[in-house]
Amino acid sequence: MEEDSAEKLPEDKQNFVDTVVDSIFKNDTNTEKNLYEYGCECYDYEECDHLFEIAKNRVHSKNESKVIGQFNTIKVHKCIPAIEVAHLCKNESFPVPQELDIPIGFGVFWEIIVPLVIDAAEMVGCRYVYLFAADRTDEQREDIDRKLVSYYKNHFKFTECKETVKFIKPEYDNYCYGLIQEVAELKTNREAIWTEFSDISM
């Protein structure tokens, strides 16, 4: 999904909008009035009106979801079609044939999955392919290279998401790292990665 204008706000304005939303939901008109005065002092009248408009739109969206019975919906500016690669992993008990001279996941991805994704994307018009990497490399630290994430980046050519694009992540993948790749780049990346692999193997 692509973020709406409210999601792109600086942190201070985002917090302000969240507080206004909370006061509207509580029907706390006194706090709402005080927030408007505070907003006009911190920003200007025009910007304050804009932030209140964003807050009211959010409230409207949430109320709309409740009316139609969709409590877990997220209103976004634009949805971008994509294909998810799920369960891209090898069973630990699978005996890898000794004569196999390429990593099995590498071969399966580039020679089986990628052609299928390209064919599917041509039929349904998908822009991205993405996956969630269940990387458990020292979960307490954010300043280290994560082994599985690095593997997907280096060998499968996935990248981090752009700031304006966000994954709708299911609870199942809650602690995983989302990585993305443009379908239009798959053919070129496939050719390049086999050239790189051949150079390393020689």
Backbone as a ProteinNet text record, in pm:
[ID]
protein_1_A
[PRIMARY]
MEEDSAEKLPEDKQNFVDTVVDSIFKNDTNTEKNLYEYGCECYDYEECDHLFEIAKNRVHSKNESKVIGQFNTIKVHKCIPAIEVAHLCKNESFPVPQELDIPIGFGVFWEIIVPLVIDAAEMVGCRYVYLFAADRTDEQREDIDRKLVSYYKNHFKFTECKETVKFIKPEYDNYCYGLIQEVAELKTNREAIWTEFSDISM
[TERTIARY]
83.8	0	87.9	32.6	105.2	44.1	128	78.9	-1	-98.1	-171.2	-97	-149.8	-79.4	-60.2	-152.1	-140.4	-19.9	12.3	122.6	257.5	261.4	387.2	421	340.7	363.5	487.6	553.4	662	606.5	694.4	649.6	564.5	603.4	528	385.7	369.8	236.8	155.4	225	156.9	99	178.5	132.7	14.6	22.3	-86.4	-215.8	-206.7	-324.4	-380.8	-293.3	-338.8	-415	-366	-432.3	-569	-576.4	-704.8	-804.2	-757.2	-843	-898.2	-811.7	-851.6	-958.9	-942	-1039.9	-1174.6	-1171.1	-1295.9	-1371.5	-1296.5	-1359.8	-1422.1	-1357.4	-1409.6	-1518.4	-1543.4	-1642.1	-1608.2	-1477.1	-1426.8	-1407.2	-1515.3	-1510.7	-1420.4	-1408.3	-1323.4	-1176.5	-1132.7	-994.6	-971.9	-1072.1	-1061.3	-1041.2	-1114	-1101	-962.1	-914.2	-780.1	-671.5	-691.5	-594.1	-590	-705.3	-708.4	-631.3	-651.6	-579.6	-428.9	-394.2	-252.6	-191.3	-269.8	-221.2	-197	-285	-268.8	-145.8	-112.2	6.5	134.1	131.3	250.5	277.8	173.3	188.3	126.4	34.3	-44.5	-187.5	-279.2	-420.2	-444.6	-383.5	-405.2	-354.7	-234.7	-178	-258.1	-302.4	-383.3	-514.4	-577.9	-701	-675.3	-560.8	-523.6	-507.1	-440.4	-418.9	-550.8	-639.5	-770.6	-851.9	-835.3	-905.8	-857.6	-726.4	-670.1	-727.5	-732.4	-785.8	-931.8	-1011.7	-1154.1	-1173	-1088.1	-1094.7	-1063	-966.4	-931.7	-1049.1	-1111	-1225.4	-1337.5	-1361.4	-1465.9	-1435.4	-1309.9	-1270.6	-1292.4	-1255.3	-1271.5	-1419	-1499.4	-1642.9	-1708.3	-1661.4	-1713.9	-1686	-1565.5	-1530.1	-1619.5	-1650.9	-1736.2	-1877.1	-1928.2	-2064.7	-2079.7	-1980	-1990.3	-1932.7	-1892.3	-1849.8	-1707.5	-1622.5	-1482.8	-1395.4	-1370.6	-1299.9	-1149.3	-1095.4	-950.8	-907.6	-976.7	-941.3	-846.3	-769.3	-677.7	-703.3	-735.9	-759.4	-626	-595.5	-468.2	-492.4	-389.1	-398.8	-409.4	-328.5	-328.1	-277.7	-343.8	-297.6	-214.8	-102.6	-14.6	-17	-54.2	-61.2	76	81.6	208.6	183.5	287.4	282.1	374.3	321.1	403.5	462.3	592.2	657.5	656.9	587.1	574.3	644.3	695	757.8	873.8	956.2	1074.5	1185.4	1176.9	1273.7	1286	1392.8	1417.9	1390.4	1323	1301.7	1437.8	1465.4	1595.6	1625.6	1522	1543.1	1561.3	1549.1	1564.2	1710.2	1741.9	1881.6	1918.1	2006.3	2046.7	2138.5	2104	2188.6	2330.5	2428.9	2568.9	2606.7	2541.5	2577.3	2520.3	2434.8	2378.2	2484.5	2523.9	2634.6	2588.9	2458.8	2409.1	2325.1	2316.6	2227.8	2084	2014.2	1880.8	1780.1	1782.2	1689.7	1716.7	1843.6	1887.2	1830.9	1848.7	1800.7	1649.7	1581.7	1434.8	1379	1438.7	1387	1403.5	1525	1551.8	1500.6	1493.9	1455.4	1311.7	1247.8	1109.8	1014.8	1046.8	956.8	952.9	1069.5	1075.3	999.9	1018.9	939.2	788.4	746.9	604.5	553.8	633.8	595.5	583.5	679.2	676.8	552.8	520.6	401.1	274.1	267.1	148.9	133.5	244.4	241	193.7	229.2	184.8	33.5	-22.8	-168.8	-248.4	-196.5	-275	-216.8	-102	-48.2	15.2	85.9	150.6	280.4	303.6	422.1	539.1	510	616.9	602.1	714.8	716.1	780.2	726.8	780.9	778.4	854	855.8	885.1	860.8	892.5	1001.4	1115.8	1229.4	1222.4	1207.9	1200.8	1342.3	1408	1547.6	1551.6	1612.2	1619	1760.2	1839.7	1976.4	1974.7	2005.9	2013.9	1904.4	1781.1	1664.3	1673.6	1758	1766.9	1845.2	1917.3	2001.6	1954.8	1954.4	1913.9	2034.1	2152.1	2269.3	2359.3	2308.5	2391.9	2335.3	2420	2374.1	2298.8	2180.5	2099.4	2126.7	2160	2208.6	2107.9	1983.3	1883.7	1845.4	1828.3	1796.4	1908	2032.7	2147.8	2151.2	2116.2	2114.6	2012.1	1891.7	1788	1826.7	1895.2	1937.9	2047.8	2146.7	2263.1	2235.3	2161.1	2143.1	2008.7	1908.4	1777.1	1740.1	1827.5	1812.5	1692	1647.3	1541.1	1601.6	1518.2	1563.7	1464.7	1506.5	1415.1	1305.3	1193.2	1082	1113.7	1060.3	1071	989.8	1023.7	955.9	807	769.1	629.1	545.3	609	537.9	548	435.5	435.3	365.9	413.2	348.9	227.1	123.1	17.1	59	114.6	176.9	78.5	54.2	-33.4	32.6	-48.5	5.1	104.9	81.8	169.9	314.6	331.3	464.5	505.8	444.7	461.4	607.3	690.1	827.6	926.9	877.6	963	998.7	1098	1144.1	1094	1018.3	963.7	1066.8	1079	1170.5	1092.7	1135.9	1056.6	1146.9	1087.6	1161.1	1060.8	1099.6	1009.5	1006.5	887.5	872.4	944.8	942.7	1007.1	1157.8	1216	1360.5	1400.5	1301.7	1331.8	1413.5	1375.8	1447.6	1593.6	1616.6	1753.7	1831.3	1768.1	1834.3	1867.3	1777.9	1800.5	1924	1936.8	2054.3	2181.6	2173.2	2290.9	2335.3	2241	2277.3	2345.9	2305.3	2372.2	2513.5	2532.8	2667.9	2754.3	2699.3	2772.7	2804.4	2707.7	2727.1	2834.2	2833.2	2933.7	3073.2	3085.5	3215.9	3268	3177	3217.3	3257.1	3183	3204.5	3332.1	3378.9	3498.1	3625.8
-118.8	0	124.6	234.6	361.4	449.7	515.4	593.7	714.6	756.1	878.5	996.6	1117.6	1237.6	1241.3	1181.7	1184.2	1105	996.6	911.8	975.7	1073.6	1135.6	1257	1285.4	1402.4	1384.4	1495	1487.8	1437	1385.8	1320.9	1412.1	1540.5	1629.8	1651.7	1668.1	1687.4	1558.3	1445.9	1316.3	1295.1	1328	1316.4	1409.5	1529	1626.1	1571.7	1516.6	1459.6	1343.9	1257.8	1144.3	1191.8	1300.6	1355.1	1413.3	1480.7	1536.5	1423.3	1318.2	1202.2	1144.2	1129.7	1073.8	1160.6	1292.8	1383.3	1380	1363.5	1355.6	1227.3	1117.1	989.7	994	1066.8	1077.3	1183.3	1252.7	1361.4	1469.1	1492.8	1588.9	1723.4	1799.3	1925.2	2029.1	2024.6	2119.6	2099.2	1971.6	1939.8	1971.8	1943.3	1970.7	2120	2202.8	2348.6	2394	2339.2	2374.3	2330.7	2214.8	2165.8	2256.7	2307.4	2396.9	2525.5	2579.7	2701.1	2674.6	2558.8	2520.3	2502.8	2439	2416.5	2545.9	2644.4	2774.5	2848.5	2827.9	2890.6	2823.2	2690.6	2615.3	2627.4	2625.6	2631.3	2764.9	2761.2	2879.9	2832.6	2924.9	2888.9	2791.9	2820.5	2736.1	2593.8	2581.6	2448.7	2374.7	2447.1	2386.9	2333.1	2409.8	2364.6	2237.5	2236.3	2120.2	1995.8	2009.5	1896.7	1847.3	1940.8	1901.4	1829.3	1871	1804.7	1660.5	1641.3	1505.8	1420.7	1478.4	1406	1367	1460.6	1432.6	1325.2	1326.5	1224.1	1086.5	1083.3	956.4	902.6	992	951.9	900.5	970.6	930.1	791.7	766.7	637.4	524.8	549.5	446	419.2	525.6	508.1	435.8	465.5	401.7	251.4	214.7	73.6	1.4	67.7	5.4	-17.1	80.9	71.6	-48.5	-73.4	-184.8	-313.4	-310.5	-432.5	-475.3	-385.1	-418.6	-349.7	-418.9	-357.5	-355.7	-440	-447.5	-391.9	-288.8	-229.5	-112.7	-83.5	30.4	110.2	236.7	320.1	374.8	353.4	396.1	484.3	558.5	649.2	570.2	465.7	386.8	246.1	145	6.6	-28.1	-93.9	-132.1	-284.4	-337.5	-482.4	-547.5	-659	-727.5	-876.1	-955.7	-1100.1	-1133	-1205.6	-1244.8	-1383.8	-1395.5	-1526.4	-1573.2	-1683.5	-1731.3	-1866.2	-1889	-2016.7	-2052.3	-1954.8	-1979.7	-2033.8	-2160.6	-2220.3	-2369.5	-2429.7	-2571.8	-2648.6	-2761.1	-2849.8	-2901.5	-2889.2	-2930.3	-3077.7	-3159.6	-3303.3	-3342.4	-3242.4	-3273.2	-3299.4	-3417.8	-3447.7	-3383	-3286.5	-3217.7	-3309.9	-3338.6	-3426.7	-3371.2	-3457.3	-3412.4	-3353.7	-3403.9	-3355.2	-3216.4	-3166.8	-3032.9	-2929	-2851.8	-2757.8	-2612.8	-2592.4	-2458.7	-2468.3	-2361	-2362.9	-2388	-2477.2	-2519.1	-2404.5	-2318.1	-2204.8	-2106.8	-2085.8	-1998	-2047.2	-2176.9	-2234.4	-2232.9	-2270.7	-2272.7	-2133.3	-2031.6	-1896.1	-1847.5	-1853.1	-1793	-1876.2	-2008.8	-2092.5	-2144	-2139.2	-2187	-2073.3	-2003.9	-1900	-1778.1	-1727.1	-1604.3	-1617	-1725.2	-1736.9	-1738.9	-1804.1	-1806.8	-1667.3	-1592.7	-1456.8	-1367.2	-1378.2	-1295.6	-1326.7	-1455.5	-1494.3	-1443.1	-1459	-1414.8	-1264.2	-1191.8	-1045.1	-993.3	-1063.7	-1022.7	-1039.4	-1138.2	-1161.9	-1068.2	-1040.9	-962.7	-824.1	-791.5	-656.2	-619.9	-712.9	-683.1	-605.1	-512.8	-427	-479.6	-542.1	-588	-735.9	-795.5	-923.9	-896.2	-956.8	-927.8	-1052.4	-1045.8	-1156.6	-1102.8	-1185.5	-1152.1	-1247.4	-1191.5	-1272.6	-1293.6	-1419.4	-1452.2	-1461.3	-1347.2	-1339.3	-1319	-1411.8	-1406.2	-1374.2	-1308.6	-1272.5	-1168.3	-1208.5	-1118	-1012.2	-1053.5	-965.9	-838.1	-837.1	-721.6	-606.2	-634.1	-530	-494.5	-364.4	-316.3	-273.6	-268.1	-212.4	-319.3	-440.1	-546.4	-596	-660.2	-720.3	-848.2	-859.5	-978.4	-1079.4	-1201.9	-1301.6	-1333.1	-1362.6	-1399.8	-1280.8	-1164.8	-1043.5	-1012.6	-1022.1	-997.8	-1098.4	-1224	-1328.6	-1295.5	-1256.1	-1221.6	-1097.9	-1005.8	-885	-917.8	-993	-1020.3	-1123.9	-1229.8	-1340.9	-1340.7	-1275.7	-1270.7	-1130	-1033.9	-895	-820.2	-858.8	-783.5	-661.7	-562.7	-441.3	-404.2	-306.5	-250.5	-173.1	-155	-80.6	68.4	137.5	282.9	342.6	464.4	528.2	549.7	567.9	597.3	471.5	354.6	228.5	144.9	89.5	7.5	-124.2	-227.6	-358.1	-362.6	-429.9	-468	-604.8	-604.9	-726.6	-807.3	-933	-1016.9	-1051.3	-1085.6	-1118.3	-1233.3	-1324.7	-1440.4	-1397.2	-1284.9	-1234.9	-1114.6	-1098.2	-976.8	-942.6	-1042.1	-1014.3	-1040.5	-1041.2	-1063.5	-930.2	-935.4	-815.4	-819.4	-716.6	-711.2	-662.7	-735	-698.7	-702.4	-621.1	-601.1	-595	-624.3	-618	-588.3	-503.3	-470.6	-584.7	-624.8	-733.2	-698.5	-571.3	-527.9	-551.3	-565.7	-585.4	-732.3	-821.5	-962.8	-1027.1	-1000.5	-1061	-1018.1	-887.3	-835.1	-889.1	-890.2	-941.4	-1089.5	-1163.2	-1307.4	-1332.2	-1256.1	-1270.3	-1229.6	-1119.3	-1068.4	-1161.7	-1220.3	-1303.5	-1431.4	-1487.8	-1608.4	-1577	-1457.9	-1414.8	-1401	-1337.4	-1322.4	-1458.1	-1549.6	-1680.9	-1759.4	-1747.1	-1816.9	-1764.7	-1633.3	-1573.9	-1622.2	-1635.4	-1680.4	-1828.1	-1907.6	-2051.7	-2090	-2004.1	-2037.7	-2023.3
0	0	0	-45.2	-43.3	62.9	139.7	252.4	208.1	292.2	264	325	305	348.3	499	574.2	720.1	766.3	695.2	736.3	705.9	617.3	579.1	665.5	764	848.7	934.9	969.9	1068.7	1201.2	1285.8	1409.5	1497.8	1510.8	1598.8	1548	1416.1	1358.9	1363	1344.6	1353.1	1492.2	1593.8	1732.2	1760.1	1701.5	1718.3	1657.5	1535.9	1469.9	1551.9	1604.5	1686	1809.7	1870.8	1990.4	1955.5	1841.1	1796.4	1768.4	1702.1	1673.2	1803	1901.5	2030.6	2097.3	2091.1	2153.7	2081.5	1948.3	1871.9	1907.1	1916.1	1951.1	2090.3	2180.9	2317.3	2329.4	2216.8	2215.1	2318.6	2332.5	2430.1	2359.9	2349.9	2274.9	2340.4	2471.6	2542.5	2505.2	2509.1	2470.5	2323.9	2242.5	2098.7	2073	2147.1	2134.2	2177.9	2290.2	2339.7	2241.6	2180.5	2082.3	1960.3	1921.3	1805.6	1836.3	1954.4	1994.2	2001.3	2057.4	2067.4	1928.4	1838.1	1702.2	1627	1649.4	1582.8	1634.3	1761.1	1818.5	1768.2	1761.3	1720	1570.8	1491.2	1345.3	1299.6	1208.6	1175.2	1152.6	1132.7	1120.8	1005.1	892.3	774.7	798.2	857.7	883.6	989.7	1090.3	1196.1	1138.8	1050.9	985.9	904.7	838.4	756.7	843.8	958.5	1049.1	1108.6	1140.4	1191.8	1084.2	960.2	849.8	834.3	848.1	842.2	955	1075.1	1191.4	1168.8	1117.8	1094.5	987.1	885.9	781.4	838.7	930.5	995.3	1076.5	1152.2	1233.2	1143.1	1034.4	939.6	882.9	847.3	790.9	890.4	1016.5	1118.8	1146.5	1151.6	1174.1	1057	936.5	816.3	820.1	866	876.1	975.1	1085.9	1186.9	1133.6	1058.7	1007.2	915.1	830.3	735.4	792.5	919.9	986.4	958.9	914.8	887.4	991	1101.1	1212.7	1193.4	1104.5	1086.5	951.8	905.2	777.5	797	692.9	694	567	582.1	465	416	288.8	232.6	111.1	74.8	-38.9	-169.5	-182.6	-304.7	-275.1	-328.6	-316.2	-439.5	-418	-527.9	-541	-657.6	-673.8	-663.3	-590.5	-570.4	-545.9	-564.1	-541	-424.5	-326.5	-212	-233.3	-205	-202.7	-57.8	-30.7	107.3	124.2	245.3	281.4	188.2	158	75.5	166.5	198.3	289.5	260.3	307.4	286.6	414.1	400.4	514.4	561.3	690.8	744.1	720.4	708.9	690.8	543.4	452	309.4	276.2	220.9	185.3	51.7	53.7	-69.4	-149.5	-274.4	-357.2	-369.5	-355.7	-360.3	-495.1	-601.6	-735.2	-763.5	-675	-693.2	-660.2	-760.2	-740.5	-722.7	-695.1	-662.9	-536.5	-457.6	-340.2	-385.5	-317.4	-363.3	-365.1	-261.7	-258.8	-371.9	-400.6	-508.8	-642.4	-667.2	-792.9	-803.9	-695.1	-695.6	-720.3	-655.2	-671.2	-814.4	-866.7	-996.7	-1114.2	-1099.7	-1213.7	-1208.5	-1092.2	-1081.9	-1044.3	-933.9	-884.5	-975.7	-1014.4	-1095.2	-1227.8	-1305.9	-1429.9	-1402.5	-1293.3	-1258.4	-1222.1	-1146.9	-1107.6	-1229.9	-1322	-1443.2	-1525.8	-1540.7	-1617.1	-1549.4	-1417.5	-1343.5	-1351.7	-1338.9	-1342.1	-1477.8	-1584	-1717.5	-1732.4	-1661.2	-1670.7	-1580.3	-1460.2	-1363.5	-1336.6	-1393.7	-1382.7	-1250.7	-1186.3	-1058.1	-1077.9	-986.6	-995.3	-914.2	-799	-710.6	-677.1	-637.1	-569.7	-433.4	-327.5	-195.1	-108.4	-0.1	95.4	234.1	333.8	472.4	520.3	557.9	602.8	753.7	794.4	937.5	993.1	999.5	1044.5	1195	1265.1	1411.4	1459.6	1375.3	1412.4	1523	1644.8	1759.3	1754.2	1784.4	1770.2	1853.5	1954.1	2042.7	1981	1872.7	1813.3	1673.3	1645	1513.2	1428.7	1490.7	1422.9	1363.6	1340.1	1285.8	1153.9	1073.9	949.1	981.6	929.6	953.6	842	880.7	785.4	675.6	713.7	613.3	527.4	588.7	513.1	413.6	457.8	369.4	255.2	285.5	182.5	74.7	117.1	20.3	-62.3	1.2	-70.9	-172.3	-129.9	-215.4	-323.5	-290.4	-384.1	-455.9	-397	-461.1	-506.4	-479.5	-526.6	-469.8	-350.9	-284	-213.8	-185.9	-117.9	-7.8	73.8	173.5	100.4	166	108.4	102.3	2.2	-3.2	110.8	149	262.3	237.4	110.9	80.7	60.8	65	45.1	171.7	215.1	336.3	310	379.6	370.8	462.1	418.3	509.9	561.5	680.4	733	816.7	780.2	862.7	995.2	1093.8	1226.5	1218.7	1127.4	1107.8	1082.3	1008.6	973	1057.4	1172.6	1251.9	1283.2	1314.3	1353	1240.4	1118.5	1002.7	935.3	848.2	778	633.9	594.9	459.9	359.9	249.2	140.6	9.5	-85.6	-206.9	-329.6	-445.9	-572.5	-683.8	-777.6	-887.7	-987.7	-1029.3	-1125.8	-1255.8	-1292.6	-1416.7	-1416	-1297.7	-1287.1	-1275.5	-1264.2	-1240.7	-1353.3	-1477.8	-1590.7	-1592.7	-1575.6	-1574.7	-1456.2	-1339.4	-1219.3	-1232.3	-1297.3	-1315.9	-1402.8	-1508.7	-1595	-1521	-1447.5	-1377.2	-1266.5	-1193.2	-1078.2	-1123.1	-1236.9	-1285.1	-1333.3	-1388.4	-1427.3	-1302.8	-1198.6	-1071.6	-1012	-1014.1	-954.4	-1029.9	-1163.2	-1245.4	-1215.1	-1195.7	-1166.3	-1031	-931.8	-798.3	-802.1	-882.5	-885.9	-957.6	-1046.8	-1127.2	-1045.8
[MASK]
++++++++++++++++++++++++++++++++++++++++++++++++++++++++++++++++++++++++++++++++++++++++++++++++++++++++++++++++++++++++++++++++++++++++++++++++++++++++++++++++++++++++++++++++++++++++++++++++++++++++++

